[in-house]
Amino acid sequence: MAFKINNIYHTFVSEFTNFRRDKNYYDDVLINVTWKEFIKSKDLGILCITSNLCSSLDEYEIIDKKKWMLSKLKYGF
């Protein structure tokens, strides 16, 4: 079941910028792919199913309930 997280992009925007720089992804066309990779690399217990230019439209799926619960407590989602 897909769901939305309101403030996930704002929480990780600076870290995501560094991730993109490290991966050498500067083309805006690849933003959708790299955000999904970034979220997967964070190991938050979720996967990004759909990524859009407007982050409030992104959808996620829980893959590990325990990790996701800990992530919600740690980052305040």
C-alpha positions, -999 to +999 in steps of 0.1 A: +000+000+000+015+033-011+015+064+012+029+099+012+053+115+037+050+152+039+084+163+052+108+136+041+124+157+013+130+186+036+146+164+061+171+149+037+175+177+010+211+186+019+222+150+023+205+142-011+224+170-028+257+155-016+245+121-027+238+134-062+272+151-063+289+119-053+270+099-080+277+126-106+240+130-115+236+165-126+210+160-153+175+169-141+161+140-160+177+116-135+163+132-104+135+106-102+160+077-103+184+092-078+158+101-052+147+064-053+183+053-049+189+077-021+159+066-001+169+030-006+204+037+005+192+053+037+177+020+048+146+036+065+124+006+060+106+022+030+110+024-008+101+053-030+075+039-054+069+072-074+090+102-074+079+136-088+094+170-093+070+181-066+081+161-035+047+163-019+034+139-046+060+112-040+047+078-028+064+053-006+059+017+004+069+002+038+092-028+034+103-032+070+078-021+097+104-021+125+129+000+106+102+024+095+090+028+131+125+036+143+130+060+114+097+078+122+109+082+158+144+093+148+134+118+121+100+128+134+079+118+103 
